[in-house]
């Protein structure tokens, strides 16, 4: 049985326009069991610049996991997801779409898009602990069974 200390460092890109949610993600991920580095950007254009390592992001690592809020200023999350899905150079990056309601998954699929996973964002700060656990569970399942 592998121990958590043997996990490779995970580079997570959080695409979240709300500074309060970004702070909660940061705090709760630090408390989590995965070895990780959290990077965050506030809009879709910055997310794509980060993934493609353009502009101010030329020296950042390519993320292993993208937590993508769909409601973004500037380039919408749906367009970001579409671009990621349609580019073979980055389509292997795991994307978890963050939604504010249970309808988020249906909304994404209604646009002919698909994320690797859908997570409903918590409303209350104390729900973020369970939310981070669900991200960790998704990542571990994705790494262990990447073709499911």
N, C-alpha and C positions, 0 to 999 in steps of 0.2 A: 504494500500500500504506500503510495507516494505521500510525502508530507507537504504541507503548504510551503515550507521553506525551500523546497526544491522547484517550485514553479518559476518559470522565467518571468522577468518583468514584463508587464503588459502596458503598452502605450495606449491610453484611451483618449479619444478626442470627444469632448463634450461640446455640442453645438446648442447653446442655450442663451436666449436673449435676456433672461431675468437674472440679475446679479444675486438676488437672494437665493434662488434655486441653485445657482452655480456654487455659492458658498456652502449650502447644505450638501450638495454632491461631494464637494471637496472634503468637508469634515467627515462625512459618513464613509467615503471610500478609504480615507486614511485609517479609519477604525476597522475596515473590512479585512477579510482573510487573504485576499489576493495581493501579490506584489504588483504594484502598479504605479504608473506615472500618469497623472491627469493633466491634460492640456485643455484649454477652453477657448472658444471663440463665440462671438455674439450674433453672427449672421451667416447667411448662406455663402456669400462671396468669400468671406474669410475662411469658411470651412473648406471650400474648394481650393483656395490658395494654400491652405495648410496641407491638404491631402496631396496636392501636386507640387508642394514644396516651392512655391513661387513667392516673389516679393520678400516681405519680412520673415517668411517662413522657410527660407532656403536651407537652413541648418537644422530643421526639426526632424525627428524620426517619422517615418510613415506610420500612421496609427494601426494597431491591431484590431481595434474596436471603435466604432463611431456611435455615440449616443446622439441621435439626431432629433431635436425638437422640430416638429413639422410647421409650427406657426412661427416664422422668422421674419424680421425686417429685411428689406432688400430682396434678394433672391429667395423665393419660398423653399421650404424644406422638400416639397415634392419635386421641384426642379433639381435640387441637389441630389436627391435619391435617384432620379432618372439619369442624371449624368454619371453618377457612380456605377449604376447598374449597366450602363451602355458602354463603358470604357473598360476593355479587358485588362488594362494596366492597373486598375484599381478595384475592379469588380469583386476581387477575392477578399477585400476588407469586409469584416463582419459589420453589419449595420443594424442597430436596434432603434426603431422608430419610437420616439417618445410622444405619447398622445395624452390629451387632457380628458378624454372620455373613451368609453368602450367602442364608440363609432369610428375611432381613428384608423383601425385596421381596415374596416370596410371602405373608408374614404381613400386610403392609399390604393387598395385593390381596384376601386372604381376608376382609377386613373391608369389602370394597366400596369401598375408598379408592384414591386414586392420587396419588403425588407426581410432580413434574416429573422427578426423577432420584433414583437410589438410589446411595449411596456406602457402601462397607464401611470402617469406621474401622480405621486401622492399629493393630497391637498394639505395635509397637516405635517409640520416638521417632524413629529415623532414617527410618522409613517415612512420616512426616508430610510430608516434602518432596514426594514423589510424590503423596500424597493432596491436598495443596494444588494441585498442578498439575492434578489431575483436576477439582477445583472450578473452577479458572480455565478449563479447557477446556470444562466444562459451561456456564459463564457466557457465554463467547464464542460458543459454538454457539447458546445460547438467545437471545442478543441478535441474532445474525446471521440466525437461522432460527427466529423465535419461534413459528411455526405448525406446526412439525414435531412 
